[in-house]
Amino acid sequence: MLVIIGWVVVTVCVLGGYVAMGGKLAVLVQPFELVIIGGAGVGAYITANPKHILKSTGKGFKTALKGPANSKADYLELLSMMYATFKLAKTKGNLALEPHIENPEDSELFANFPSFIHNHHAVEFFCDYLRLVTLGTENAHELEALMDEELEVHHMEDEQISSAMQTLGDGFPALGIVAAVLGVIKTMGSITEPPEILGKLIGGALVGTFLGILLAYGFVGSLASSMKASQETNSKYFACLKAGILAHVAGNAPAVSVEFARKTLMSTVRPTFAELEEANENAPAAT
């Protein structure tokens, strides 16, 4: 939503300032300039990116519009879920986790934490590494290296979308110049026309440069930055899971393990120690 608000502010300020200084909006209505710039940009985007990025572009746009996917309440639930899971493992042994991690969608334990269970990638990440623990993995350093590798791949996949969008934005000023040059070529073909007609033609040509720069920095570039920021913030969900699992494998008590996980969160969404303690006390008993 903030992306839309920002775009509205950009549009109102640019066009409003132009009109306030005596400019006429009709001069800016140059649909063919927009076709040249936008069409060339879309074509270049398709040429430069593989199919999986093209398919994920809509997802990246949705991520930017929605902003960070997880609230403070979601993280509090996540920490409580880990506490309940680790408490079960400490009480009955790691093998007691098998029914839950093999079929998480049917787990009575995970069913108590709807925000977590609906996050498919997070559930898969959590269960995959707990499965390694139940199979006998006890070296926290080796497990951390494997987690870092997986999270790096996940980060790279997300970053590809925002990088592709940023590259598109960086190209719009040059495409605006292309449109402007074509407008000048058209104007030169009418060089014998009266000054008032030539003025309109030159003004229309310059609109290409204006649109290219505006699209680059006012819209597409800011969208790419918003995508990247949201994706980086969302990755904290996995960093939280990672810290909790590693602390559990290292042999810490459940309350200590989730405290390790809590410390990885940004201050804007990090529950306090007291809030987490209260949530853990009210966490449903695992069986």
Backbone as CSV, one residue per row, in Angstrom:
resi,resn,N_x,N_y,N_z,CA_x,CA_y,CA_z,C_x,C_y,C_z
1,MET,0.821,-1.202,0.000,0.000,0.000,0.000,0.864,1.264,0.000
2,LEU,1.991,1.230,0.724,2.872,2.396,0.753,3.439,2.695,-0.638
3,VAL,3.623,1.643,-1.450,4.118,1.846,-2.812,3.117,2.686,-3.605
4,ILE,1.852,2.347,-3.497,0.800,3.095,-4.211,0.751,4.535,-3.733
5,ILE,0.817,4.716,-2.415,0.796,6.072,-1.860,1.973,6.877,-2.386
6,GLY,3.150,6.254,-2.415,4.330,6.941,-2.926,4.182,7.333,-4.378
7,TRP,3.645,6.427,-5.193,3.437,6.738,-6.614,2.451,7.889,-6.792
8,VAL,1.416,7.915,-5.965,0.436,9.010,-6.039,1.105,10.340,-5.700
9,VAL,1.942,10.336,-4.664,2.653,11.559,-4.275,3.555,12.035,-5.407
10,VAL,4.282,11.099,-6.021,5.168,11.450,-7.139,4.360,12.091,-8.266
11,THR,3.263,11.438,-8.629,2.446,11.931,-9.748,1.857,13.305,-9.461
12,VAL,1.286,13.456,-8.281,0.646,14.729,-7.917,1.672,15.856,-7.863
13,CYS,2.821,15.593,-7.265,3.826,16.646,-7.118,4.420,17.052,-8.467
14,VAL,4.716,16.061,-9.319,5.315,16.375,-10.616,4.326,17.116,-11.507
15,LEU,3.146,16.527,-11.677,2.163,17.159,-12.553,1.603,18.443,-11.946
16,GLY,1.397,18.425,-10.629,0.890,19.628,-9.959,1.866,20.785,-10.065
17,GLY,3.173,20.496,-9.866,4.177,21.544,-9.997,4.264,22.079,-11.417
18,TYR,4.122,21.178,-12.384,4.160,21.577,-13.791,2.999,22.504,-14.130
19,VAL,1.801,22.124,-13.676,0.623,22.952,-13.940,0.727,24.288,-13.207
20,ALA,1.254,24.252,-11.969,1.372,25.480,-11.174,2.286,26.511,-11.826
21,MET,3.289,26.030,-12.567,4.200,26.977,-13.229,3.686,27.414,-14.601
22,GLY,2.446,26.983,-14.922,1.827,27.427,-16.157,1.880,26.436,-17.292
23,GLY,2.351,25.213,-17.021,2.417,24.198,-18.066,1.049,23.639,-18.407
24,LYS,0.906,23.156,-19.611,-0.356,22.569,-20.073,-0.223,21.054,-20.154
25,LEU,-1.135,20.369,-19.470,-1.080,18.914,-19.408,-1.234,18.269,-20.784
26,ALA,-1.946,18.937,-21.675,-2.179,18.365,-22.998,-0.870,18.105,-23.741
27,VAL,0.135,18.911,-23.450,1.426,18.750,-24.122,2.083,17.429,-23.723
28,LEU,1.806,16.985,-22.489,2.431,15.765,-21.980,1.746,14.503,-22.487
29,VAL,0.597,14.652,-23.093,-0.127,13.481,-23.601,0.501,13.074,-24.936
30,GLN,1.453,12.155,-24.846,2.170,11.671,-26.023,2.155,10.140,-25.981
31,PRO,1.034,9.536,-26.350,0.885,8.079,-26.201,1.939,7.271,-26.956
32,PHE,2.371,7.755,-28.101,3.335,6.980,-28.878,4.728,7.026,-28.249
33,GLU,5.038,8.117,-27.567,6.286,8.167,-26.813,6.264,7.101,-25.715
34,LEU,5.111,6.973,-25.057,4.968,5.976,-23.997,5.035,4.567,-24.559
35,VAL,4.466,4.363,-25.745,4.535,3.047,-26.389,5.984,2.676,-26.687
36,ILE,6.748,3.638,-27.202,8.157,3.390,-27.525,8.938,3.016,-26.269
37,ILE,8.792,3.819,-25.223,9.565,3.605,-23.992,9.100,2.332,-23.263
38,GLY,7.779,2.254,-23.031,7.246,1.109,-22.303,7.417,-0.190,-23.059
39,GLY,7.126,-0.164,-24.362,7.262,-1.381,-25.160,8.689,-1.863,-25.239
40,ALA,9.622,-0.931,-25.451,11.037,-1.305,-25.496,11.507,-1.832,-24.146
41,GLY,11.005,-1.226,-23.059,11.379,-1.682,-21.722,10.892,-3.088,-21.444
42,VAL,9.642,-3.354,-21.794,9.086,-4.702,-21.592,9.827,-5.725,-22.450
43,GLY,10.100,-5.351,-23.696,10.830,-6.256,-24.572,12.217,-6.568,-24.047
44,ALA,12.919,-5.536,-23.554,14.251,-5.740,-22.991,14.188,-6.603,-21.730
45,TYR,13.153,-6.404,-20.925,12.987,-7.193,-19.694,12.793,-8.666,-20.030
46,ILE,11.986,-8.937,-21.050,11.762,-10.324,-21.474,13.049,-10.935,-22.025
47,THR,13.793,-10.144,-22.780,15.037,-10.634,-23.367,16.096,-10.928,-22.307
48,ALA,16.161,-10.094,-21.288,17.249,-10.173,-20.310,17.050,-11.225,-19.228
49,ASN,15.820,-11.701,-19.046,15.547,-12.568,-17.893,15.009,-13.930,-18.309
50,PRO,15.412,-14.987,-17.583,14.887,-16.322,-17.863,13.419,-16.445,-17.467
51,LYS,12.834,-17.549,-17.878,11.387,-17.721,-17.691,10.977,-17.682,-16.223
52,HIS,11.788,-18.267,-15.332,11.351,-18.341,-13.932,11.288,-16.952,-13.279
53,ILE,12.149,-16.036,-13.737,12.088,-14.672,-13.206,10.868,-13.944,-13.759
54,LEU,10.588,-14.150,-15.032,9.408,-13.529,-15.632,8.141,-13.987,-14.920
55,LYS,8.082,-15.288,-14.575,6.908,-15.808,-13.881,6.801,-15.259,-12.455
56,SER,7.952,-14.966,-11.851,7.959,-14.512,-10.457,7.829,-12.999,-10.318
57,THR,7.810,-12.283,-11.443,7.737,-10.823,-11.377,6.463,-10.360,-10.676
58,GLY,5.350,-11.000,-11.021,4.084,-10.652,-10.372,4.138,-10.885,-8.874
59,LYS,4.797,-11.968,-8.459,4.949,-12.265,-7.038,5.771,-11.185,-6.352
60,GLY,6.845,-10.739,-7.033,7.677,-9.684,-6.463,6.912,-8.377,-6.337
61,PHE,6.086,-8.077,-7.342,5.266,-6.864,-7.307,4.279,-6.931,-6.139
62,LYS,3.689,-8.110,-5.943,2.741,-8.300,-4.837,3.446,-8.133,-3.494
63,THR,4.674,-8.654,-3.403,5.455,-8.520,-2.170,5.709,-7.059,-1.840
64,ALA,6.052,-6.269,-2.871,6.318,-4.850,-2.668,5.060,-4.110,-2.219
65,LEU,3.913,-4.467,-2.805,2.658,-3.800,-2.445,2.241,-4.126,-1.009
66,LYS,2.424,-5.379,-0.615,2.004,-5.811,0.715,2.971,-5.372,1.804
67,GLY,4.251,-5.214,1.436,5.261,-4.901,2.441,5.655,-6.161,3.191
68,PRO,6.374,-6.020,4.300,6.803,-7.185,5.083,5.634,-8.091,5.421
69,ALA,5.841,-9.394,5.245,4.742,-10.349,5.383,4.398,-10.668,6.826
70,ASN,5.336,-10.444,7.746,5.145,-10.911,9.117,5.137,-9.750,10.111
71,SER,4.163,-9.802,11.000,4.017,-8.782,12.037,4.654,-9.275,13.339
72,LYS,4.613,-8.430,14.336,5.123,-8.812,15.652,4.365,-10.015,16.204
73,ALA,3.062,-10.049,15.967,2.251,-11.182,16.441,2.670,-12.487,15.750
74,ASP,3.007,-12.401,14.468,3.451,-13.590,13.741,4.756,-14.126,14.322
75,TYR,5.672,-13.222,14.661,6.943,-13.665,15.225,6.763,-14.214,16.639
76,LEU,5.842,-13.627,17.388,5.565,-14.146,18.725,5.004,-15.561,18.624
77,GLU,4.141,-15.769,17.643,3.604,-17.115,17.417,4.710,-18.084,17.002
78,LEU,5.612,-17.622,16.133,6.710,-18.462,15.676,7.595,-18.898,16.845
79,LEU,7.914,-17.965,17.707,8.752,-18.280,18.863,8.041,-19.247,19.807
80,SER,6.750,-19.062,19.974,5.975,-19.976,20.825,5.925,-21.370,20.224
81,MET,5.811,-21.436,18.889,5.812,-22.730,18.206,7.126,-23.465,18.442
82,MET,8.234,-22.733,18.318,9.535,-23.370,18.548,9.680,-23.812,20.002
83,TYR,9.204,-22.995,20.911,9.272,-23.368,22.332,8.511,-24.668,22.588
84,ALA,7.288,-24.776,22.058,6.488,-25.984,22.259,7.163,-27.199,21.621
85,THR,7.748,-26.998,20.444,8.412,-28.100,19.743,9.657,-28.554,20.491
86,PHE,10.484,-27.616,20.914,11.715,-27.961,21.615,11.424,-28.559,22.996
87,LYS,10.354,-28.095,23.617,9.967,-28.648,24.920,9.558,-30.107,24.770
88,LEU,8.829,-30.416,23.692,8.452,-31.807,23.430,9.704,-32.663,23.214
89,ALA,10.657,-32.135,22.454,11.890,-32.879,22.178,12.693,-33.103,23.456
90,LYS,12.749,-32.104,24.340,13.498,-32.240,25.584,12.815,-33.203,26.545
91,THR,11.489,-33.214,26.512,10.736,-34.049,27.443,10.709,-35.505,27.007
92,LYS,10.458,-35.739,25.706,10.260,-37.105,25.227,11.325,-37.572,24.241
93,GLY,12.290,-36.700,23.946,13.339,-37.055,23.013,13.024,-36.566,21.603
94,ASN,14.067,-36.403,20.820,13.890,-35.873,19.466,13.022,-36.762,18.579
95,LEU,13.023,-38.059,18.857,12.220,-38.963,18.033,10.727,-38.694,18.173
96,ALA,10.338,-38.027,19.270,8.922,-37.711,19.471,8.450,-36.665,18.456
97,LEU,9.392,-36.026,17.768,9.033,-35.012,16.776,8.640,-35.623,15.434
98,GLU,8.990,-36.876,15.202,8.786,-37.489,13.886,7.359,-37.372,13.355
99,PRO,6.332,-37.696,14.143,4.962,-37.595,13.593,4.599,-36.186,13.135
100,HIS,5.176,-35.202,13.788,4.853,-33.810,13.471,5.619,-33.307,12.245
101,ILE,6.885,-33.686,12.137,7.688,-33.166,11.024,7.490,-33.967,9.744
102,GLU,7.031,-35.197,9.842,6.776,-35.988,8.639,5.463,-35.598,7.973
103,ASN,4.485,-35.223,8.783,3.185,-34.790,8.252,2.752,-33.505,8.969
104,PRO,3.432,-32.413,8.709,3.140,-31.177,9.448,1.715,-30.667,9.262
105,GLU,1.124,-30.932,8.069,-0.242,-30.456,7.836,-1.258,-31.187,8.710
106,ASP,-0.883,-32.363,9.224,-1.777,-33.129,10.100,-1.349,-33.055,11.559
107,SER,-0.342,-32.282,11.859,0.196,-32.208,13.213,-0.725,-31.415,14.131
108,GLU,-1.078,-32.025,15.264,-1.884,-31.312,16.252,-1.079,-30.189,16.897
109,LEU,0.235,-30.379,16.949,1.102,-29.349,17.512,1.133,-28.112,16.626
110,PHE,1.453,-28.285,15.350,1.561,-27.146,14.440,0.211,-26.508,14.144
111,ALA,-0.860,-27.264,14.297,-2.196,-26.717,14.043,-2.529,-25.573,14.992
112,ASN,-1.837,-25.511,16.124,-2.068,-24.432,17.095,-1.408,-23.117,16.676
113,PHE,-0.664,-23.167,15.585,0.084,-21.988,15.144,-0.223,-21.733,13.665
114,PRO,-1.392,-21.155,13.363,-1.869,-21.022,11.971,-0.982,-20.171,11.075
115,SER,-0.399,-19.112,11.606,0.463,-18.270,10.769,1.671,-19.053,10.279
116,PHE,2.228,-19.868,11.149,3.385,-20.682,10.772,2.998,-21.775,9.786
117,ILE,1.937,-22.506,10.061,1.586,-23.656,9.232,1.178,-23.247,7.823
118,HIS,0.740,-21.996,7.654,0.366,-21.516,6.323,1.556,-20.962,5.537
119,ASN,2.710,-20.915,6.186,3.940,-20.481,5.510,4.663,-21.741,5.032
120,HIS,4.362,-22.155,3.802,4.851,-23.436,3.290,6.371,-23.547,3.344
121,HIS,7.067,-22.523,2.910,8.533,-22.583,2.870,9.125,-22.661,4.273
122,ALA,8.529,-21.942,5.211,9.033,-21.978,6.582,8.803,-23.348,7.213
123,VAL,7.648,-23.927,6.976,7.343,-25.266,7.500,8.329,-26.290,6.935
124,GLU,8.572,-26.198,5.644,9.507,-27.128,4.999,10.910,-26.960,5.567
125,PHE,11.344,-25.722,5.748,12.670,-25.448,6.297,12.796,-26.012,7.710
126,PHE,11.829,-25.728,8.561,11.862,-26.161,9.950,11.847,-27.686,10.054
127,CYS,10.957,-28.311,9.314,10.822,-29.765,9.395,12.026,-30.494,8.798
128,ASP,12.583,-29.956,7.724,13.746,-30.597,7.103,14.914,-30.672,8.076
129,TYR,15.165,-29.606,8.804,16.325,-29.610,9.703,16.041,-30.365,10.996
130,LEU,14.815,-30.342,11.456,14.483,-31.184,12.609,14.558,-32.661,12.228
131,ARG,14.256,-32.962,10.976,14.378,-34.345,10.513,15.839,-34.798,10.577
132,LEU,16.743,-33.928,10.218,18.170,-34.248,10.328,18.564,-34.479,11.780
133,VAL,17.956,-33.701,12.672,18.242,-33.872,14.098,17.749,-35.234,14.576
134,THR,16.549,-35.627,14.160,16.019,-36.933,14.573,16.822,-38.086,13.972
135,LEU,17.518,-37.824,12.860,18.350,-38.853,12.235,19.736,-38.943,12.866
136,GLY,20.001,-38.048,13.825,21.257,-38.158,14.561,22.240,-37.029,14.362
137,THR,21.869,-35.983,13.631,22.772,-34.848,13.446,22.934,-34.099,14.764
138,GLU,24.176,-33.992,15.241,24.426,-33.340,16.525,25.442,-32.201,16.417
139,ASN,26.055,-32.049,15.255,27.072,-31.014,15.074,26.404,-29.723,14.608
140,ALA,26.303,-28.780,15.525,25.601,-27.531,15.221,26.326,-26.719,14.149
141,HIS,27.643,-26.810,14.102,28.404,-26.028,13.126,28.170,-26.542,11.700
142,GLU,28.139,-27.862,11.539,27.858,-28.426,10.221,26.442,-28.078,9.780
143,LEU,25.503,-28.130,10.721,24.118,-27.797,10.418,23.982,-26.327,10.037
144,GLU,24.718,-25.471,10.725,24.681,-24.036,10.418,25.215,-23.758,9.020
145,ALA,26.287,-24.456,8.628,26.852,-24.264,7.293,25.852,-24.657,6.219
146,LEU,25.135,-25.755,6.459,24.125,-26.202,5.501,22.965,-25.215,5.431
147,MET,22.541,-24.703,6.575,21.472,-23.705,6.609,21.876,-22.435,5.861
148,ASP,23.112,-21.994,6.100,23.591,-20.781,5.439,23.579,-20.948,3.925
149,GLU,23.950,-22.135,3.464,23.960,-22.391,2.027,22.545,-22.328,1.458
150,GLU,21.594,-22.947,2.163,20.213,-22.935,1.680,19.621,-21.534,1.713
151,LEU,19.883,-20.797,2.780,19.336,-19.448,2.895,19.977,-18.508,1.872
152,GLU,21.242,-18.753,1.541,21.909,-17.945,0.521,21.250,-18.155,-0.842
153,VAL,20.922,-19.422,-1.144,20.229,-19.718,-2.403,18.860,-19.048,-2.422
154,HIS,18.152,-19.139,-1.302,16.823,-18.522,-1.198,16.926,-17.011,-1.380
155,HIS,17.962,-16.408,-0.779,18.158,-14.962,-0.898,18.478,-14.572,-2.339
156,MET,19.310,-15.371,-2.994,19.669,-15.082,-4.382,18.451,-15.155,-5.298
157,GLU,17.582,-16.133,-5.055,16.374,-16.265,-5.880,15.469,-15.057,-5.718
158,ASP,15.335,-14.586,-4.487,14.509,-13.404,-4.253,15.146,-12.159,-4.855
159,GLU,16.461,-12.052,-4.713,17.162,-10.865,-5.179,17.154,-10.745,-6.701
160,GLN,17.039,-11.891,-7.396,17.020,-11.849,-8.856,15.872,-10.995,-9.375
161,ILE,14.726,-11.071,-8.697,13.543,-10.334,-9.157,13.751,-8.832,-8.980
162,SER,14.182,-8.415,-7.783,14.389,-6.987,-7.539,15.533,-6.446,-8.389
163,SER,16.569,-7.267,-8.623,17.689,-6.821,-9.464,17.239,-6.632,-10.912
164,ALA,16.395,-7.552,-11.377,15.875,-7.436,-12.743,15.028,-6.180,-12.889
165,MET,14.223,-5.887,-11.883,13.389,-4.688,-11.918,14.244,-3.421,-11.849
166,GLN,15.313,-3.455,-11.048,16.202,-2.311,-10.963,16.918,-2.068,-12.293
167,THR,17.317,-3.153,-12.955,17.959,-3.029,-14.265,17.007,-2.401,-15.279
168,LEU,15.735,-2.809,-15.201,14.734,-2.208,-16.084,14.617,-0.716,-15.819
169,GLY,14.561,-0.348,-14.547,14.468,1.066,-14.201,15.680,1.855,-14.676
170,ASP,16.861,1.248,-14.546,18.085,1.926,-14.979,18.100,2.166,-16.488
171,GLY,17.363,1.334,-17.230,17.357,1.476,-18.679,16.364,2.479,-19.209
172,PHE,15.398,2.871,-18.402,14.351,3.771,-18.891,14.859,5.153,-19.326
173,PRO,15.822,5.772,-18.620,16.306,7.069,-19.122,16.868,6.973,-20.537
174,ALA,17.624,5.890,-20.821,18.173,5.722,-22.170,17.067,5.493,-23.188
175,LEU,16.051,4.721,-22.805,14.925,4.500,-23.714,14.146,5.794,-23.936
176,GLY,14.114,6.651,-22.906,13.486,7.965,-23.071,14.230,8.814,-24.089
177,ILE,15.554,8.688,-24.095,16.350,9.421,-25.086,16.065,8.892,-26.489
178,VAL,15.900,7.555,-26.594,15.549,6.970,-27.894,14.250,7.577,-28.413
179,ALA,13.241,7.646,-27.526,11.953,8.221,-27.923,12.112,9.698,-28.301
180,ALA,12.943,10.417,-27.554,13.159,11.836,-27.840,13.855,12.029,-29.184
181,VAL,14.851,11.177,-29.447,15.568,11.284,-30.719,14.628,11.016,-31.893
182,LEU,13.768,10.010,-31.736,12.797,9.729,-32.795,11.863,10.917,-32.990
183,GLY,11.505,11.573,-31.869,10.670,12.767,-31.973,11.375,13.893,-32.695
184,VAL,12.680,14.038,-32.454,13.458,15.073,-33.138,13.560,14.774,-34.630
185,ILE,13.754,13.481,-34.948,13.805,13.087,-36.360,12.496,13.450,-37.062
186,LYS,11.392,13.182,-36.364,10.085,13.544,-36.923,9.994,15.061,-37.101
187,THR,10.495,15.816,-36.125,10.455,17.276,-36.204,11.282,17.797,-37.386
188,MET,12.457,17.191,-37.599,13.314,17.631,-38.698,12.654,17.422,-40.054
189,GLY,11.736,16.444,-40.100,10.997,16.230,-41.338,9.964,17.299,-41.590
190,SER,9.713,18.119,-40.562,8.727,19.205,-40.695,9.388,20.554,-40.478
191,ILE,10.646,20.661,-40.837,11.418,21.858,-40.543,10.881,23.111,-41.228
192,THR,10.112,22.932,-42.278,9.568,24.099,-42.997,8.281,24.629,-42.384
193,GLU,7.784,23.942,-41.355,6.532,24.364,-40.724,6.758,25.640,-39.904
194,PRO,5.680,26.375,-39.592,5.775,27.601,-38.785,6.318,27.292,-37.384
195,PRO,6.868,28.283,-36.687,7.450,28.077,-35.357,6.486,27.461,-34.343
196,GLU,5.207,27.851,-34.397,4.258,27.316,-33.414,4.075,25.811,-33.569
197,ILE,4.142,25.309,-34.788,4.016,23.861,-35.026,5.306,23.161,-34.635
198,LEU,6.446,23.780,-35.006,7.735,23.194,-34.629,7.891,23.126,-33.102
199,GLY,7.373,24.147,-32.422,7.449,24.160,-30.959,6.717,22.984,-30.348
200,LYS,5.528,22.700,-30.873,4.758,21.564,-30.366,5.477,20.245,-30.644
201,LEU,6.062,20.135,-31.828,6.779,18.899,-32.180,8.007,18.692,-31.299
202,ILE,8.753,19.765,-31.051,9.940,19.653,-30.197,9.531,19.336,-28.750
203,GLY,8.456,19.992,-28.298,7.947,19.712,-26.954,7.533,18.261,-26.809
204,GLY,6.860,17.723,-27.829,6.453,16.325,-27.793,7.648,15.397,-27.753
205,ALA,8.714,15.761,-28.487,9.924,14.935,-28.486,10.573,14.914,-27.100
206,LEU,10.609,16.071,-26.442,11.235,16.152,-25.120,10.451,15.393,-24.051
207,VAL,9.176,15.161,-24.314,8.369,14.382,-23.376,8.952,12.974,-23.208
208,GLY,9.576,12.453,-24.266,10.197,11.128,-24.180,11.267,11.081,-23.105
209,THR,12.134,12.075,-23.078,13.173,12.141,-22.042,12.551,12.270,-20.659
210,PHE,11.535,13.131,-20.568,10.835,13.324,-19.292,10.233,12.017,-18.784
211,LEU,9.521,11.287,-19.647,8.875,10.040,-19.240,9.898,8.987,-18.833
212,GLY,10.993,8.894,-19.595,12.013,7.905,-19.270,12.603,8.113,-17.892
213,ILE,12.934,9.362,-17.582,13.519,9.663,-16.269,12.498,9.477,-15.156
214,LEU,11.255,9.925,-15.390,10.207,9.788,-14.374,9.915,8.322,-14.075
215,LEU,9.794,7.503,-15.119,9.544,6.080,-14.908,10.692,5.410,-14.159
216,ALA,11.926,5.816,-14.502,13.100,5.189,-13.897,13.187,5.458,-12.402
217,TYR,13.105,6.722,-12.015,13.373,7.090,-10.629,12.117,7.277,-9.787
218,GLY,11.013,7.621,-10.431,9.793,7.841,-9.667,8.957,6.595,-9.468
219,PHE,9.104,5.613,-10.370,8.229,4.445,-10.311,8.994,3.117,-10.256
220,VAL,9.676,2.759,-11.314,10.278,1.421,-11.385,11.435,1.260,-10.405
221,GLY,12.311,2.259,-10.312,13.426,2.174,-9.374,12.968,2.067,-7.936
222,SER,11.963,2.855,-7.574,11.441,2.795,-6.206,10.738,1.466,-5.949
223,LEU,10.083,0.918,-6.983,9.442,-0.387,-6.842,10.493,-1.461,-6.583
224,ALA,11.600,-1.413,-7.304,12.674,-2.392,-7.104,13.235,-2.307,-5.687
225,SER,13.420,-1.095,-5.196,13.932,-0.912,-3.833,12.954,-1.456,-2.803
226,SER,11.662,-1.239,-3.038,10.642,-1.744,-2.126,10.615,-3.271,-2.129
227,MET,10.745,-3.869,-3.328,10.822,-5.333,-3.423,11.976,-5.875,-2.586
228,LYS,13.145,-5.276,-2.776,14.345,-5.750,-2.089,14.209,-5.613,-0.579
229,ALA,13.694,-4.478,-0.122,13.543,-4.242,1.314,12.565,-5.241,1.935
230,SER,11.445,-5.490,1.254,10.453,-6.437,1.771,11.011,-7.853,1.807
231,GLN,11.740,-8.236,0.762,12.319,-9.575,0.713,13.363,-9.772,1.804
232,GLU,14.175,-8.760,2.053,15.184,-8.860,3.105,14.532,-8.943,4.481
233,THR,13.460,-8.192,4.673,12.747,-8.243,5.948,12.090,-9.606,6.151
234,ASN,11.495,-10.145,5.091,10.848,-11.451,5.189,11.846,-12.561,5.476
235,SER,13.102,-12.382,5.046,14.112,-13.416,5.278,14.435,-13.576,6.762
236,LYS,14.081,-12.583,7.569,14.324,-12.675,9.005,13.519,-13.805,9.645
237,TYR,12.425,-14.179,9.014,11.612,-15.284,9.533,12.449,-16.560,9.555
238,PHE,13.220,-16.765,8.487,14.058,-17.957,8.386,15.284,-17.842,9.288
239,ALA,15.816,-16.631,9.430,16.948,-16.434,10.332,16.554,-16.748,11.768
240,CYS,15.327,-16.417,12.111,14.805,-16.717,13.447,14.712,-18.228,13.663
241,LEU,14.176,-18.930,12.663,14.097,-20.389,12.743,15.488,-21.004,12.866
242,LYS,16.403,-20.507,12.079,17.777,-21.019,12.090,18.395,-20.894,13.480
243,ALA,18.287,-19.728,14.084,18.887,-19.499,15.395,18.284,-20.414,16.451
244,GLY,16.959,-20.602,16.388,16.297,-21.469,17.358,16.730,-22.917,17.216
245,ILE,16.783,-23.411,15.997,17.171,-24.810,15.766,18.606,-25.059,16.214
246,LEU,19.509,-24.147,15.860,20.915,-24.327,16.228,21.099,-24.299,17.746
247,ALA,20.369,-23.432,18.413,20.454,-23.379,19.870,19.928,-24.674,20.487
248,HIS,18.883,-25.224,19.895,18.333,-26.492,20.387,19.329,-27.631,20.182
249,VAL,19.944,-27.669,19.003,20.927,-28.726,18.711,22.131,-28.614,19.639
250,ALA,22.471,-27.390,20.029,23.600,-27.187,20.934,23.297,-27.632,22.355
251,GLY,22.044,-28.020,22.627,21.685,-28.566,23.925,21.075,-27.596,24.909
252,ASN,20.674,-26.417,24.422,20.085,-25.429,25.325,18.652,-25.791,25.695
253,ALA,18.213,-25.256,26.810,16.824,-25.437,27.233,15.905,-24.715,26.253
254,PRO,14.652,-25.167,26.120,13.721,-24.531,25.173,13.606,-23.023,25.342
255,ALA,13.521,-22.552,26.575,13.385,-21.112,26.807,14.624,-20.359,26.330
256,VAL,15.796,-20.976,26.483,17.035,-20.342,26.036,17.117,-20.356,24.505
257,SER,16.695,-21.456,23.901,16.748,-21.575,22.438,15.888,-20.503,21.767
258,VAL,14.678,-20.301,22.279,13.809,-19.291,21.654,14.295,-17.878,21.958
259,GLU,15.033,-17.712,23.052,15.615,-16.407,23.336,16.717,-16.094,22.328
260,PHE,17.498,-17.117,21.956,18.481,-16.942,20.898,17.779,-16.491,19.609
261,ALA,16.651,-17.136,19.304,15.902,-16.808,18.091,15.321,-15.399,18.163
262,ARG,14.827,-15.016,19.314,14.219,-13.683,19.488,15.223,-12.572,19.203
263,LYS,16.461,-12.795,19.565,17.481,-11.767,19.411,17.817,-11.475,17.950
264,THR,17.432,-12.355,17.033,17.730,-12.126,15.614,16.748,-11.162,14.958
265,LEU,15.646,-10.853,15.640,14.576,-10.070,15.022,14.836,-8.565,15.116
266,MET,14.304,-7.842,14.136,14.403,-6.388,14.149,13.556,-5.823,15.283
267,SER,13.981,-4.676,15.788,13.319,-4.092,16.957,11.850,-3.774,16.698
268,THR,11.488,-3.511,15.449,10.104,-3.135,15.135,9.131,-4.300,15.302
269,VAL,9.639,-5.533,15.233,8.751,-6.705,15.324,9.191,-7.661,16.425
270,ARG,10.202,-7.300,17.200,10.727,-8.210,18.224,9.878,-8.138,19.491
271,PRO,9.302,-9.265,19.903,8.568,-9.274,21.177,9.542,-9.052,22.332
272,THR,9.057,-8.496,23.412,9.898,-8.344,24.597,10.077,-9.697,25.280
273,PHE,11.043,-9.765,26.174,11.274,-11.006,26.917,10.029,-11.394,27.708
274,ALA,9.382,-10.387,28.309,8.186,-10.665,29.114,7.044,-11.172,28.236
275,GLU,6.873,-10.571,27.054,5.816,-11.017,26.138,6.055,-12.451,25.684
276,LEU,7.299,-12.772,25.414,7.615,-14.134,24.984,7.418,-15.123,26.126
277,GLU,7.808,-14.729,27.313,7.639,-15.611,28.475,6.167,-15.905,28.722
278,GLU,5.337,-14.877,28.612,3.896,-15.070,28.799,3.320,-15.969,27.710
279,ALA,3.759,-15.769,26.462,3.277,-16.601,25.361,3.704,-18.048,25.545
280,ASN,4.895,-18.274,26.044,5.371,-19.631,26.262,4.592,-20.329,27.364
281,GLU,4.250,-19.570,28.384,3.453,-20.148,29.469,2.069,-20.552,28.995
282,ASN,1.535,-19.817,28.018,0.204,-20.109,27.498,0.228,-21.003,26.259
283,ALA,1.415,-21.420,25.862,1.540,-22.265,24.674,0.873,-23.614,24.921
284,PRO,0.167,-24.152,23.947,-0.503,-25.437,24.130,0.499,-26.556,24.359
285,ALA,0.125,-27.491,25.221,1.012,-28.601,25.518,1.137,-29.527,24.309
286,ALA,2.349,-29.933,23.997,2.596,-30.818,22.863,2.545,-32.269,23.327
287,THR,2.007,-33.133,22.459,1.917,-34.556,22.794,2.532,-35.382,21.687
